[in-house]
Amino acid sequence: MISFKELVRRRYVRRGVVIFAVATAALGSGVAYAAWTSSGTGNATATAATAAAPVVTGGAVITGFLYPGATGTAVVTVKNPNPYPVVVSTVAPNGAVPASGSCPASTVSFATQNPGTPIAAGATVAITMAGSVSMISGAVNACQGVDFSIPVTVTIASA
């Protein structure tokens, strides 16, 4: 008859053999796996998109009418044609306001604005710029009732 101690010893031996066999198999397969791997070098490539210019349409002076010495609020509508969001960094005058009939070109001016307005990809936003348009105090009578078209350049940056 086998003693209890002998049974326990045999159980530990069997467990040790099983653990050793599993560990050896795992290590052996790891070595085999390592023997079949290799590496190389090369270059990954990616192409950067080309930024599309914003589409700008005019708006109107929305704080009443301009008169000699007054400033007004202008609205410019900007569409972002890019597949990524942008921020409107500046809206700046792009040349002189054209003369209208007998109203001289120097009568109305536009001050550069830095709105910081975000525009989602493909979205259109109306940007309201308070105090951006002004009429000189010496405006002539021929400027009464005139609609002024103010050329601007809108600069955007990726957000």
C-alpha positions in Angstrom: 0.0 0.0 0.0 1.2 3.5 -0.9 1.5 6.0 1.8 -0.3 9.3 1.8 3.1 11.1 1.5 4.0 9.1 -1.5 0.6 10.0 -3.2 1.2 13.7 -2.6 4.8 13.5 -3.9 3.6 11.7 -7.1 0.9 14.3 -7.6 3.5 17.1 -7.4 5.8 15.3 -9.7 3.0 14.8 -12.3 2.1 18.5 -12.0 5.7 19.5 -12.4 6.0 17.3 -15.5 2.8 18.8 -17.0 3.9 22.3 -16.3 7.4 21.6 -17.7 5.9 20.1 -20.8 3.5 23.1 -21.4 6.2 25.6 -20.8 8.6 23.8 -23.1 5.9 23.6 -25.8 5.2 27.4 -25.4 8.9 28.3 -25.5 9.5 26.0 -28.4 6.7 27.5 -30.4 8.0 31.0 -29.5 11.4 30.1 -30.8 9.8 28.6 -34.0 7.7 31.7 -34.4 10.8 33.9 -34.0 12.6 31.8 -36.6 9.9 32.6 -39.2 9.7 36.3 -38.7 11.7 38.9 -40.4 11.8 42.6 -40.9 12.7 45.1 -43.6 12.9 48.8 -44.1 11.1 51.1 -46.5 9.0 54.3 -46.7 5.4 54.8 -45.9 3.7 57.4 -48.1 0.9 59.8 -47.5 -0.4 62.7 -49.6 -1.4 66.0 -48.1 -4.5 67.7 -49.4 -4.4 71.0 -51.2 -6.3 73.7 -49.4 -9.2 75.2 -51.3 -9.9 78.9 -51.1 -13.0 80.0 -49.2 -16.0 81.1 -51.2 -16.9 84.7 -50.1 -20.1 86.5 -50.7 -21.0 89.9 -49.6 -23.7 90.9 -47.1 -25.0 94.3 -46.0 -24.4 96.9 -43.4 -26.9 95.9 -40.8 -26.7 98.7 -38.2 -28.8 101.2 -40.0 -27.4 103.3 -42.8 -24.0 104.9 -43.2 -23.9 108.7 -43.0 -20.9 111.1 -42.7 -18.7 110.1 -39.7 -20.7 106.9 -39.0 -19.5 103.3 -38.7 -21.5 100.3 -39.5 -21.6 96.6 -39.1 -20.8 94.5 -42.2 -21.7 90.9 -42.9 -19.7 88.6 -45.1 -20.8 85.1 -45.9 -17.9 82.5 -46.1 -18.2 78.9 -47.3 -15.5 76.4 -46.4 -15.1 74.0 -49.4 -12.4 72.0 -47.6 -13.0 68.5 -46.1 -11.7 69.7 -42.7 -12.7 72.5 -40.4 -11.2 76.0 -40.7 -11.1 79.2 -38.7 -11.5 82.6 -40.4 -8.4 84.4 -39.2 -8.8 87.8 -41.1 -11.2 89.7 -43.2 -9.2 92.5 -44.8 -9.9 95.2 -47.4 -8.8 94.2 -50.9 -8.3 97.5 -52.7 -10.4 100.7 -52.6 -14.1 100.7 -52.5 -15.1 101.6 -56.1 -16.5 105.0 -56.8 -20.3 105.1 -57.3 -21.4 107.7 -59.8 -20.3 111.1 -58.3 -19.5 109.5 -54.9 -15.7 109.2 -54.6 -14.0 105.9 -53.8 -12.4 107.3 -50.7 -15.7 107.9 -49.0 -16.1 104.5 -47.4 -13.5 102.3 -45.9 -13.3 98.8 -44.3 -11.1 98.1 -41.3 -9.3 94.7 -41.1 -11.1 92.3 -38.8 -9.8 89.2 -37.0 -13.1 87.3 -36.2 -11.6 83.9 -35.3 -14.9 82.3 -36.6 -14.8 78.5 -36.9 -16.4 76.9 -40.0 -17.0 73.2 -40.2 -16.0 71.2 -43.3 -18.4 72.1 -46.2 -20.3 74.6 -44.1 -21.3 78.2 -44.7 -21.2 80.9 -42.0 -22.3 84.6 -42.0 -19.7 86.6 -40.1 -20.9 89.8 -38.5 -18.2 92.4 -38.0 -19.3 95.4 -35.8 -17.7 98.7 -36.6 -15.9 97.4 -39.7 -17.3 99.9 -42.2 -17.0 103.7 -41.9 -17.9 106.7 -44.0 -15.7 109.8 -43.9 -17.2 112.9 -42.2 -16.8 115.0 -45.4 -18.9 112.7 -47.6 -20.5 114.6 -50.5 -24.3 114.7 -51.2 -23.8 112.4 -54.2 -23.1 109.5 -51.7 -26.7 109.6 -50.4 -28.6 106.3 -51.0 -25.6 104.7 -52.6 -24.9 100.9 -52.1 -21.2 100.3 -51.6 -19.5 97.1 -52.7 -16.5 96.6 -50.5 -13.9 94.2 -51.8 -12.4 92.0 -49.1 -10.0 89.1 -48.8 -10.9 86.4 -46.3 -8.0 84.3 -44.9 -8.7 81.0 -43.3 -6.5 78.5 -41.5 -7.1 74.8 -40.7 -8.6 74.4 -37.2 
